Amino acid sequence: MDLSSLRPANGATKNRKRVGRGPGSGNGTTAGKGNKGQQARSGYQRPVIEGGQMPIYRRLPKFGFTPPNRKSVISLNVAQIQQWVDKGLVGTEIGIIDLKHMCNASNQDYFKVLGNGEITASVTITAHFFSKSAEEKISKAGGKTAQAFRTLEEASKVNGLPLEEALLKPKAKVVKVVKKKTKA
């Protein structure tokens, strides 16, 4: 016995099915694919069929979920504010308009001051949000914090108030009126 005499077991190998070689082969004319149509063409793949239920590709969202009422918040650190003061880019009072120009933001953005770094200048900062550490560092340096409630775009739409006052005016709470059902 040597390598040249090795053969596979009987029935282990079969000749491949040669379709479309005439009617005598048993697989002529339509080559075993039935009649015409999509399934008789090359490249057909049976789609995933889930019965009558909504298919998975329609049940799932396409690219994540984007909440429609999302706030665009730009965060900056007290170290950045200290750099601006050192370079003379801002004064002792920093408002929303100053933050918009320094951060290259839009009128729809909110601003949050974070406490990363140190601040030594006593400045009055108006922003929408402050972290606790940022408030502590600003007050320890002799500065003050003021909370704004509206974006620049919202404040520009308030009638009868200058922009700076409109920024600091709290928004009115939206009250939903619920009709009570009466028993008949």
BELSULKA-V240102 format. One record per backbone hydrogen bond with DSSP energy under -0.5 kcal/mol. CO is the residue of the C=O (numbers start at 1). NH is the residue of the N-H. E is the energy in kcal/mol with one decimal. If there is no record, write none. Layout:
CO:NH:E
CO:NH:E
This chain:
2:5:-1.5
3:6:-1.1
9:12:-1.9
16:18:-0.6
17:19:-0.9
22:25:-1.1
23:26:-1.0
27:20:-3.4
28:30:-0.7
28:31:-2.4
28:32:-0.6
30:33:-1.6
37:40:-1.1
37:41:-0.5
38:41:-1.2
41:44:-1.0
47:49:-0.6
48:50:-0.5
50:53:-1.1
55:58:-1.6
55:59:-1.5
56:60:-1.7
65:67:-0.6
67:70:-1.2
71:73:-0.9
72:74:-0.5
72:110:-3.1
73:75:-0.6
74:112:-2.6
76:114:-3.2
77:81:-1.5
78:82:-2.3
79:83:-1.9
80:84:-2.3
81:85:-2.2
82:86:-2.6
83:87:-2.3
84:88:-0.6
84:89:-2.4
84:90:-0.9
85:88:-0.7
92:94:-0.6
92:124:-3.2
93:95:-0.6
94:126:-2.8
95:99:-2.2
96:100:-2.5
97:101:-2.1
98:102:-2.7
99:103:-2.4
100:104:-0.6
100:105:-2.2
106:109:-1.1
107:152:-0.6
107:153:-1.9
110:74:-3.2
111:128:-1.2
111:129:-2.0
112:76:-2.4
112:114:-0.6
113:131:-2.3
114:78:-1.3
116:79:-1.7
121:123:-1.0
123:125:-0.6
123:144:-1.6
124:94:-3.3
125:127:-0.6
125:146:-2.7
127:148:-2.6
129:113:-2.3
131:135:-2.2
132:136:-2.3
133:137:-2.3
134:138:-2.4
135:139:-2.4
136:140:-2.3
137:141:-1.5
138:143:-2.9
139:142:-1.0
144:125:-2.5
146:127:-2.1
151:155:-2.6
152:156:-1.8
153:157:-0.7
154:157:-0.8
155:158:-1.1
157:159:-0.5
158:161:-0.7
162:166:-2.5
163:167:-1.9
164:168:-1.1
165:169:-1.0
167:149:-2.8
167:150:-1.3
173:175:-0.6
174:176:-0.6
176:178:-0.6
177:179:-0.6
